[in-house]
Amino acid sequence: MIFTRQFHAENGGGHGFHIVDEKGRYVGVQSISEDRMKMNVKKAGIYRAIVTGDEVAGSFYISWNSENK
């Protein structure tokens, strides 16, 4: 699966990002470019994108393409 993530900080706070599976286990992702990443999904299920922040204000955007190519 390929996904794009964008984070728009409005101040100097920091942020983090990771993906977890249904059991809360981290899922490995590979960077393709600054905002695009690839995740190898071995089985169908619910995956969560976790965004964390440290005194940050702003917004985030995630889009994905789950088609096999």
N, CA, C and O atoms as a GROMACS GRO file, in nm:
protein
  276
    1MET      N    1   0.084  -0.116   0.000
    1MET     CA    2   0.000   0.000   0.000
    1MET      C    3   0.090   0.123   0.000
    1MET      O    4   0.187   0.130   0.074
    2ILE      N    5   0.056   0.219  -0.082
    2ILE     CA    6   0.126   0.347  -0.089
    2ILE      C    7   0.039   0.452  -0.020
    2ILE      O    8  -0.082   0.458  -0.044
    3PHE      N    9   0.100   0.533   0.064
    3PHE     CA   10   0.022   0.642   0.125
    3PHE      C   11   0.104   0.769   0.131
    3PHE      O   12   0.227   0.768   0.132
    4THR      N   13   0.032   0.879   0.135
    4THR     CA   14   0.091   1.012   0.145
    4THR      C   15   0.052   1.071   0.279
    4THR      O   16  -0.065   1.064   0.319
    5ARG      N   17   0.149   1.130   0.347
    5ARG     CA   18   0.119   1.196   0.474
    5ARG      C   19   0.178   1.336   0.469
    5ARG      O   20   0.290   1.357   0.424
    6GLN      N   21   0.099   1.430   0.517
    6GLN     CA   22   0.144   1.568   0.523
    6GLN      C   23   0.109   1.623   0.660
    6GLN      O   24   0.000   1.600   0.711
    7PHE      N   25   0.202   1.694   0.719
    7PHE     CA   26   0.180   1.755   0.849
    7PHE      C   27   0.213   1.903   0.836
    7PHE      O   28   0.322   1.940   0.791
    8HIS      N   29   0.119   1.987   0.875
    8HIS     CA   30   0.136   2.132   0.864
    8HIS      C   31   0.139   2.191   1.004
    8HIS      O   32   0.034   2.217   1.064
    9ALA      N   33   0.260   2.212   1.056
    9ALA     CA   34   0.275   2.270   1.190
    9ALA      C   35   0.259   2.422   1.181
    9ALA      O   36   0.316   2.487   1.094
   10GLU      N   37   0.180   2.475   1.273
   10GLU     CA   38   0.159   2.620   1.277
   10GLU      C   39   0.252   2.688   1.376
   10GLU      O   40   0.255   2.811   1.384
   11ASN      N   41   0.328   2.610   1.451
   11ASN     CA   42   0.423   2.666   1.547
   11ASN      C   43   0.549   2.579   1.546
   11ASN      O   44   0.566   2.498   1.455
   12GLY      N   45   0.635   2.593   1.642
   12GLY     CA   46   0.762   2.521   1.643
   12GLY      C   47   0.758   2.386   1.712
   12GLY      O   48   0.864   2.327   1.736
   13GLY      N   49   0.639   2.334   1.744
   13GLY     CA   50   0.631   2.205   1.813
   13GLY      C   51   0.671   2.089   1.724
   13GLY      O   52   0.672   2.101   1.602
   14GLY      N   53   0.705   1.976   1.786
   14GLY     CA   54   0.746   1.858   1.712
   14GLY      C   55   0.633   1.758   1.696
   14GLY      O   56   0.531   1.767   1.765
   15HIS      N   57   0.652   1.662   1.606
   15HIS     CA   58   0.550   1.559   1.586
   15HIS      C   59   0.616   1.428   1.545
   15HIS      O   60   0.732   1.426   1.501
   16GLY      N   61   0.541   1.320   1.559
   16GLY     CA   62   0.585   1.187   1.520
   16GLY      C   63   0.472   1.115   1.449
   16GLY      O   64   0.357   1.159   1.453
   17PHE      N   65   0.504   1.003   1.385
   17PHE     CA   66   0.405   0.930   1.306
   17PHE      C   67   0.445   0.784   1.300
   17PHE      O   68   0.562   0.752   1.279
   18HIS      N   69   0.348   0.694   1.319
   18HIS     CA   70   0.372   0.551   1.297
   18HIS      C   71   0.241   0.480   1.267
   18HIS      O   72   0.133   0.536   1.288
   19ILE      N   73   0.251   0.356   1.220
   19ILE     CA   74   0.135   0.272   1.185
   19ILE      C   75   0.136   0.152   1.279
   19ILE      O   76   0.241   0.094   1.307
   20VAL      N   77   0.016   0.113   1.327
   20VAL     CA   78   0.003  -0.008   1.409
   20VAL      C   79  -0.107  -0.096   1.350
   20VAL      O   80  -0.198  -0.047   1.283
   21ASP      N   81  -0.097  -0.228   1.375
   21ASP     CA   82  -0.200  -0.322   1.330
   21ASP      C   83  -0.309  -0.335   1.435
   21ASP      O   84  -0.311  -0.261   1.533
   22GLU      N   85  -0.400  -0.429   1.414
   22GLU     CA   86  -0.514  -0.448   1.505
   22GLU      C   87  -0.474  -0.482   1.648
   22GLU      O   88  -0.548  -0.455   1.742
   23LYS      N   89  -0.355  -0.540   1.663
   23LYS     CA   90  -0.308  -0.579   1.796
   23LYS      C   91  -0.215  -0.475   1.857
   23LYS      O   92  -0.154  -0.498   1.962
   24GLY      N   93  -0.202  -0.359   1.791
   24GLY     CA   94  -0.118  -0.252   1.843
   24GLY      C   95   0.030  -0.269   1.813
   24GLY      O   96   0.112  -0.198   1.870
   25ARG      N   97   0.064  -0.363   1.725
   25ARG     CA   98   0.204  -0.385   1.688
   25ARG      C   99   0.245  -0.288   1.577
   25ARG      O  100   0.168  -0.262   1.485
   26TYR      N  101   0.367  -0.236   1.588
   26TYR     CA  102   0.418  -0.146   1.486
   26TYR      C  103   0.428  -0.218   1.352
   26TYR      O  104   0.467  -0.335   1.346
   27VAL      N  105   0.393  -0.148   1.245
   27VAL     CA  106   0.402  -0.199   1.108
   27VAL      C  107   0.513  -0.121   1.039
   27VAL      O  108   0.516   0.002   1.044
   28GLY      N  109   0.604  -0.192   0.976
   28GLY     CA  110   0.715  -0.127   0.907
   28GLY      C  111   0.669  -0.052   0.783
   28GLY      O  112   0.584  -0.099   0.707
   29VAL      N  113   0.726   0.064   0.764
   29VAL     CA  114   0.700   0.145   0.645
   29VAL      C  115   0.834   0.184   0.583
   29VAL      O  116   0.936   0.194   0.651
   30GLN      N  117   0.830   0.207   0.453
   30GLN     CA  118   0.949   0.246   0.378
   30GLN      C  119   0.923   0.380   0.313
   30GLN      O  120   0.819   0.399   0.249
   31SER      N  121   1.015   0.473   0.328
   31SER     CA  122   1.001   0.606   0.268
   31SER      C  123   1.028   0.598   0.118
   31SER      O  124   1.129   0.542   0.076
   32ILE      N  125   0.939   0.655   0.040
   32ILE     CA  126   0.956   0.664  -0.105
   32ILE      C  127   1.005   0.804  -0.142
   32ILE      O  128   1.092   0.819  -0.229
   33SER      N  129   0.950   0.904  -0.077
   33SER     CA  130   0.990   1.043  -0.094
   33SER      C  131   0.959   1.114   0.038
   33SER      O  132   0.924   1.048   0.136
   34GLU      N  133   0.972   1.245   0.040
   34GLU     CA  134   0.952   1.318   0.166
   34GLU      C  135   0.815   1.290   0.229
   34GLU      O  136   0.808   1.270   0.351
   35ASP      N  137   0.708   1.288   0.150
   35ASP     CA  138   0.573   1.268   0.203
   35ASP      C  139   0.511   1.133   0.169
   35ASP      O  140   0.408   1.098   0.227
   36ARG      N  141   0.571   1.056   0.078
   36ARG     CA  142   0.512   0.928   0.036
   36ARG      C  143   0.584   0.812   0.101
   36ARG      O  144   0.707   0.810   0.114
   37MET      N  145   0.503   0.712   0.142
   37MET     CA  146   0.558   0.595   0.208
   37MET      C  147   0.491   0.470   0.154
   37MET      O  148   0.383   0.475   0.096
   38LYS      N  149   0.559   0.356   0.174
   38LYS     CA  150   0.506   0.227   0.130
   38LYS      C  151   0.498   0.136   0.252
   38LYS      O  152   0.589   0.131   0.335
   39MET      N  153   0.388   0.064   0.260
   39MET     CA  154   0.366  -0.030   0.370
   39MET      C  155   0.328  -0.164   0.309
   39MET      O  156   0.235  -0.170   0.227
   40ASN      N  157   0.397  -0.271   0.345
   40ASN     CA  158   0.364  -0.405   0.295
   40ASN      C  159   0.260  -0.468   0.385
   40ASN      O  160   0.290  -0.508   0.497
   41VAL      N  161   0.138  -0.478   0.336
   41VAL     CA  162   0.027  -0.536   0.411
   41VAL      C  163   0.016  -0.682   0.372
   41VAL      O  164  -0.011  -0.713   0.256
   42LYS      N  165   0.036  -0.771   0.468
   42LYS     CA  166   0.032  -0.915   0.440
   42LYS      C  167  -0.107  -0.974   0.450
   42LYS      O  168  -0.136  -1.077   0.390
   43LYS      N  169  -0.196  -0.909   0.528
   43LYS     CA  170  -0.333  -0.958   0.538
   43LYS      C  171  -0.428  -0.841   0.560
   43LYS      O  172  -0.390  -0.737   0.612
   44ALA      N  173  -0.552  -0.862   0.521
   44ALA     CA  174  -0.654  -0.759   0.539
   44ALA      C  175  -0.679  -0.738   0.688
   44ALA      O  176  -0.671  -0.831   0.767
   45GLY      N  177  -0.708  -0.616   0.724
   45GLY     CA  178  -0.734  -0.586   0.864
   45GLY      C  179  -0.746  -0.437   0.886
   45GLY      O  180  -0.751  -0.358   0.792
   46ILE      N  181  -0.750  -0.400   1.011
   46ILE     CA  182  -0.759  -0.259   1.048
   46ILE      C  183  -0.619  -0.213   1.087
   46ILE      O  184  -0.554  -0.273   1.172
   47TYR      N  185  -0.575  -0.106   1.025
   47TYR     CA  186  -0.446  -0.046   1.054
   47TYR      C  187  -0.470   0.098   1.096
   47TYR      O  188  -0.554   0.167   1.038
   48ARG      N  189  -0.397   0.144   1.195
   48ARG     CA  190  -0.417   0.279   1.246
   48ARG      C  191  -0.292   0.363   1.224
   48ARG      O  192  -0.179   0.319   1.249
   49ALA      N  193  -0.313   0.486   1.177
   49ALA     CA  194  -0.206   0.584   1.166
   49ALA      C  195  -0.207   0.665   1.295
   49ALA      O  196  -0.309   0.726   1.329
   50ILE      N  197  -0.096   0.666   1.366
   50ILE     CA  198  -0.085   0.736   1.492
   50ILE      C  199   0.002   0.860   1.472
   50ILE      O  200   0.117   0.850   1.430
   51VAL      N  201  -0.054   0.976   1.502
   51VAL     CA  202   0.019   1.101   1.496
   51VAL      C  203   0.033   1.152   1.638
   51VAL      O  204  -0.066   1.167   1.709
   52THR      N  205   0.157   1.179   1.680
   52THR     CA  206   0.182   1.231   1.814
   52THR      C  207   0.239   1.372   1.802
   52THR      O  208   0.293   1.410   1.698
   53GLY      N  209   0.226   1.450   1.908
   53GLY     CA  210   0.278   1.586   1.904
   53GLY      C  211   0.332   1.631   2.038
   53GLY      O  212   0.294   1.580   2.143
   54ASP      N  213   0.422   1.728   2.031
   54ASP     CA  214   0.481   1.787   2.150
   54ASP      C  215   0.468   1.938   2.138
   54ASP      O  216   0.547   2.004   2.071
   55GLU      N  217   0.366   1.992   2.206
   55GLU     CA  218   0.338   2.136   2.200
   55GLU      C  219   0.330   2.188   2.057
   55GLU      O  220   0.387   2.291   2.024
   56VAL      N  221   0.258   2.114   1.974
   56VAL     CA  222   0.244   2.152   1.834
   56VAL      C  223   0.097   2.186   1.805
   56VAL      O  224   0.006   2.128   1.864
   57ALA      N  225   0.077   2.279   1.716
   57ALA     CA  226  -0.056   2.313   1.667
   57ALA      C  227  -0.050   2.304   1.515
   57ALA      O  228   0.052   2.339   1.455
   58GLY      N  229  -0.156   2.258   1.454
   58GLY     CA  230  -0.158   2.247   1.309
   58GLY      C  231  -0.256   2.142   1.262
   58GLY      O  232  -0.356   2.115   1.329
   59SER      N  233  -0.227   2.083   1.147
   59SER     CA  234  -0.317   1.984   1.088
   59SER      C  235  -0.235   1.876   1.019
   59SER      O  236  -0.116   1.893   0.994
   60PHE      N  237  -0.302   1.763   0.988
   60PHE     CA  238  -0.237   1.656   0.913
   60PHE      C  239  -0.334   1.600   0.812
   60PHE      O  240  -0.455   1.615   0.825
   61TYR      N  241  -0.278   1.534   0.711
   61TYR     CA  242  -0.356   1.478   0.602
   61TYR      C  243  -0.291   1.346   0.562
   61TYR      O  244  -0.169   1.338   0.547
   62ILE      N  245  -0.373   1.243   0.546
   62ILE     CA  246  -0.324   1.113   0.500
   62ILE      C  247  -0.416   1.063   0.389
   62ILE      O  248  -0.539   1.066   0.403
   63SER      N  249  -0.357   1.017   0.280
   63SER     CA  250  -0.436   0.952   0.174
   63SER      C  251  -0.362   0.825   0.136
   63SER      O  252  -0.240   0.816   0.151
   64TRP      N  253  -0.436   0.725   0.086
   64TRP     CA  254  -0.373   0.597   0.053
   64TRP      C  255  -0.438   0.534  -0.068
   64TRP      O  256  -0.550   0.567  -0.107
   65ASN      N  257  -0.363   0.442  -0.128
   65ASN     CA  258  -0.410   0.363  -0.241
   65ASN      C  259  -0.382   0.218  -0.204
   65ASN      O  260  -0.267   0.177  -0.195
   66SER      N  261  -0.487   0.141  -0.183
   66SER     CA  262  -0.471   0.003  -0.138
   66SER      C  263  -0.475  -0.097  -0.254
   66SER      O  264  -0.478  -0.218  -0.230
   67GLU      N  265  -0.476  -0.051  -0.378
   67GLU     CA  266  -0.479  -0.142  -0.492
   67GLU      C  267  -0.345  -0.212  -0.507
   67GLU      O  268  -0.240  -0.150  -0.490
   68ASN      N  269  -0.349  -0.341  -0.539
   68ASN     CA  270  -0.226  -0.416  -0.567
   68ASN      C  271  -0.182  -0.386  -0.709
   68ASN      O  272  -0.261  -0.390  -0.803
   69LYS      N  273  -0.053  -0.356  -0.724
   69LYS     CA  274  -0.002  -0.324  -0.858
   69LYS      C  275   0.117  -0.410  -0.888
   69LYS      O  276   0.176  -0.400  -0.995
   0.00000   0.00000   0.00000
